Amino acid sequence: MNNDLLFDFTVDKAAKTILITREFDAAQDLVWDAFTKAELLDQWGAPAPLRAVTKYMNFEVGGKRFYAMIAPDGQERWSVQEFTSITPKTNFKMYNAFADKDENRQLPGSEWDYHFSEQNGTTTVRITIYNESFERMESLLEGFTIGFKLTLVNLENLLATLSKK
């Protein structure tokens, strides 16, 4: 594991935006796949002891991912991600909203913009998350910050395993 990799997590409350920059010691194609394929997302996309389970995913413009984070006691927290723009291997955008198990969205949600680039075998992922509601962002911020940082460690570990194959 390379401990010199960049990891920046900045919250701009005035702009209702979270900016995340994270480097991974892995090829861009592999990192892209980890963010865009359900079978890989489910391996890293929830902080322990939660686990991610994708009910369905259609990664194309207008397509959706409907998934849950499931606690050990069986409690489910569902989300819908609708893909609004995709430039293969370099960028995708989505609208994210919590939902119930029947896919009824709980608005407001947030807009996510992912950028991928690679230099000398290190892939940089830049994520901008714009929240429609300051109150929503404020209420989720502490748990989201801790949870998202943990999921990125999960991803780093998964990428290390996959890179060895």
N, C-alpha and C positions, 0 to 999 in steps of 0.2 A: 504494500500500500504506500503510495506517495503522499506524504504529509505536507508537501509544499504546494498542493493544488489549491487554487483560489476558491474561496467560498465566501460570498457576500450576501447578506440578507438585510435589506433596507426597507423600512416602512416610512412612507410619506403620507401621514394622516391628512394633511391639507388637500392632497391630490387624490385621496382614497385609493392609494396605489401601494403595492408591495413589489419590490424589485429584487430578484434573486439571480445571482450569477454563480455558477458552479462548474468547476473543471473536473473532468474524469479522465483517468489514465486508460482510455479505451478509444477504439476507432469510432468515427462519427456514425458510420452505418450501424454499428452495434448499439450505440447510445440512442440513435433515432428509433431503432426497433424496440428498445426497452420502453420508450415513451408512447409507441404507436401500435403495439401488438398486445392484445388482451392476455395471452398466455404468459407474457413477460411482466406486464403491469401487475398482474395478480401475485407475482412472486415478490414484489417490492413495494407496492403502492399503499401500504397501511403500516402505521407504527405498531410494533409488538406491544401488547399481546393481540391486537386486532389483526384481522386478515382481510385482504381484498378479494372479492368474488365478482367477476363480470358476468352479468346475465346475458348481455349481448353487446357486440361492438361492430360497427360498420364505419371504418375509417375512410371516409370520403366526404367531400363538401356536402353538407346537408345531412350526413350520417350522424349516428349517436353512439355513445357508450353509456349503458345503464348498468350501474354496479353498486355494490354495498360494501361498507366496512363492517365486519361482523366481530363482535366482542366474544370472549370465551363463554359468556353466559347466554349467547345466542341473540343478543340485542343487535339490530341491524340499523345502519344509518345509510340511506340510499342517496345517490346523486345521479343526475343526468348531465352528460357533457355533449353538446351539439357542436360539431366541427363546422366552422364558418369559412375557413381558408386553409389550403394546403399547398405548399411548395415543397415537393419531395426532398427529403434529406436535410433541408435547411430551415423550414419554418412551418408552423401550423398555429391556427388560432381556434379557440373554442369558447362557447358560452357554458358556464357551469352553474348548476342550481341544485340545491338539496331537493329531495322528492320523497314521496311515500313509496311503499312497495308496489303500488299500482302506477307509478311513474307520474303522479300528479305533482307538479313542481311547486316548490315553496319559494316564491319570489320576494325580494329581489335576489339576483344572482351576481355573478362576476364574469368578466371577460379575461381570458388568459391568452397570452401571446408568447410563443416559444420560438427561440432562434438557436440554431445549432451551427457551430463552426469547428474546424479542426486545424491544429497546427502542430507539427512535429509529434504526431501520435497522441496529443492531448485534445480532447473535445470539450469545448466550452458550450454550456447551455445557459442562455439568458431568458429568464421568465419575467414577464410583466403581468401583474394581476390587478385589474381595475375593478373595484367594488362599486356597484351602483348605489349602495347605501353606506354612509359613514357609520351608522349605528350597527349595521350588520357586521362590517369589518371590525369595529371596536369590540363587539361581543364575542367574536370568534378568534381575535388576534392571538391571545396568549396560547390557547390550545393548538391553533393552527401552526404557530411558529415552532413550538416544540415538536409537534407531530410531523410537520413537513421536513424539518431538519433530520429527524429520525428516519423518515422514509428515504431521504437521499443517502444516508449511510447504508441502508438496505440495498439501494441501487448500486452504490459503489462496491459492495460485497458481491452482488450478483454479477456485475460486469467483470470483476476480477475472476470469478469462477468461469464465466462464459469465454473470457479472453484466453483462458488456458486450454480450451477445447480445440 
